[in-house]
Amino acid sequence: MTKQTFLEDYAIFQTIFEKANAGLYKYYTKKQIDSTFSANKKLINDKTTYRDFYNIVWNVIDFTGSSHNSLSYPDSLDQTLSKQRIFFPVPLKYLNGKLYSMLATKEMPLGSEILSVNRISAEKFSRSISKYSSTDGHNTTGKYAAIATDWLPFYIYLAYGEQDTYTIEFKKEHTVKTIHLQAVDYKTTIVNFKNRFVPTYEKKKEHEYSFTYLNQKTALLTIHTFALGGSKSDGHKKYAAFLDAVFTTLNNKKIENLIVDVRQNGGGNDPNDLLLYSYLTQRNFKENLSAFTLFNTVPLPHYFVEEEENEIRDLEKELAEEHNIFKNGSYYQNPAFNTVWQPNPHAFQGNIYLLISPFVASAGSLFSSMVKSDEKSIVIGQ
């Protein structure tokens, strides 16, 4: 691709981002965002590669700060790239400012502290690769947590390009060693990732939610996801019945302490998060103070890739119903879609302990912030 082609694509990206992203100026002023667009545009030159262009666009996306923004390679290029033996082979985890191996090799034991990769210090290496994880606002814990996902090899490729060999300096039990690992294809990285060491609470669970008694005074409610379907779905109805049964029993048994574990909850559908919160609070509440979009018809629709039939039509219909109050250049949410919730009659009366982690996002973050806002709740975790 030529410099001119990259510039044209960058202009399209900027136009879409400005016309469609209602949260573009949430954390920064328009002057700051405009400056970011301008500064990264200047990085495009005659030597710009496709990977370079990804990083230029990503600089803008990452700066604006939203966990719902992402950037990926086209499927055709991704498939070609994934077959090449250029990827980092060992799953890693960032913990308390240090980097650790999550898989044993012939030369490196499980849990070894990584001191450097290709002579790049672990601190700089971690900072460089973690930036490709999208998080809200100025959140960095979520970025570093993403090092422990199966996206790690792609993050390393984006930061440092194609590699044949990785030189790793590591420490285990006060002994420092240096090894050389051959790069692998992406399929191999997935196999290695599946074979990594996984803490018990991070292992894939059979059920989306569960409940158990820890002793006569304490119970544990685990909600792995809010992606259970909307208010009219069978998944939501089953979940609602589950919650009602759980909290009715908690009150009947006069349980004193409830631990709510959402450490793996990356979000999902309304109103599953709000429904759970109604069982944990003693006050009336709403999902938000106000909400708005920048459009009620999709801008630049010829660039919109419909993953489902009539997706644009359905989206515009939904926007016309829910965001139909136009003021100050934006389309605000109709109050009918943001009603006041009351505490559930079976709301828990005892002590609430909420377990969170950097993987909590979207509706999971909304729910956690609501629980945190109640003074009687105790929140534990990053």
Residue, then its C-alpha position, 0 to 999 in steps of 0.5 A: m500500500t502507498k502513503q496516499t492509500f494509508l492517508e485516505d484510510y486514516a481519513i475514513f477512520q477519523t471521520i467514522f470515529e468522530k461521527a459515531n463515537a459518543g464517548l470520544y471526548k469523555y476523558y479528553t478535550k476536543k483539542q487533545i483528541d484533534s492533536t492526537f489525530s494530527a500527530n499520528k497522521k504525521l507518522i504515515n510515510d513512504k515506508t509505512t507498513y501494514r503493521d505500522f499503520y495498525n499501530i498508528v490507528w491504535n494509538v488514537i483508539d487507545f488514547t481515547g479510552s474505551s473497552h468497547n473499541s477494538l482493532s483487528y487485521p482483515d481475516s485474509l491477512d490474519q490467516t496468512l500471518s497465523k501460519q508463519r512461525i513468528f510468534f512468541p511461544v510461552p504464555l505469560k502473566y503479569l503479577n505485582g509488577k513482574l512477568y512470569s512464565m505460565l508454561a514449563t519448557k525443557e529449559m525454563p520451569l513453570g513460574s519462572e520470573i522473566l527478566s528480559v525478552n530479546r534484551i528488552s527489560a521485562e518492565k518495558f516489554s510488559r508496558s509495550i505489549s499491554k497497550y494493545s488491550s482496550t480499557d476504559g479511561h486511564n485503567t492500566t490494570g486491565k491492560y496488564a491482565a490481558i498479557a495472560t490471554d491468548w492474544l499475547p502472541f499477537y500483541i508481541y508481534l504488533a509491538y516488535g514485528e516478526q521474530d525467528t527466535y526469542t532470547i529470554e533471560f529468566k530467574k528461578e530460585h535465585t538462579v539467572k539463565t538465558i535461553h533461546l526459543q524458536a518462534v512458532d505459528y499461531k496454532t501452536t501458541i493456542v495449544n500452549f495457552k490451553n496447556r498453561f497453568v491456570p489458577t482455580y478461579e480462572k478456569k472455565k466454569e461449567h455454569e454461568y452462575s452458581f451458589t453455595y454455602l461456605n458455612q452456617k453464616t456465609a454463602l458464595l454467589t458467583i456470576h461469571t457473565f451477564a451475557l444471559g440474554g435480554s429481558k424477554s429471553d429464556g436465559h434471563k428468565k431462568y437467571a431471574a428465577f435462580l436469583d429469586a430462589v437464592f435470595t429468598t433462601l438467604n433471608n429465610k436462613k438468616i445468612e449473615n455474610l454474602i460473597v459475590d464473585v464477579r472476577q471473570n465477568g466481562g459484561g453482557n445484557d441488560p437488565n441482568d446486572l441491574l436485576l442482581y444489584s436490586y437484590l443487594t441494595q436498600r435504595n432506589f436507583k437508575e442505570n444512568l443519569s443520562a445517555f446519548t448517541l451522536f446519530n439515529t441513522v448509521p453514518l457512512p453506512h457503506y463502511f458498516v459490515e453487517e454481521e447479521e441480516n438487516e443489522i443497520r435497519d434493526l439498529e436504527k429502529e432501536l435508536a429511533e425508539e430509545h434515543n429519540i430526544f434531540k438536543n445540543g446536537s445529540y440524541y438522548q435516551n428516552p426516560a422510559f428506557n431508564t426507569v427507577w429500580q427499587p430494592n427487591p423485596h427479598a434483597f439481602q440484609g447482611n454483609i456484602y463482600l464483592l470480589i473483582s479483578p481487572f477482567v471485570a468490564s462493561a456491564g460487569s464494571l457498571f454492576s461493580s461500581m453500583v455495589k461499591s457506591d453502597e457504604k455497607s459493601i466491601v469490595i476486594g480486588q483490583 
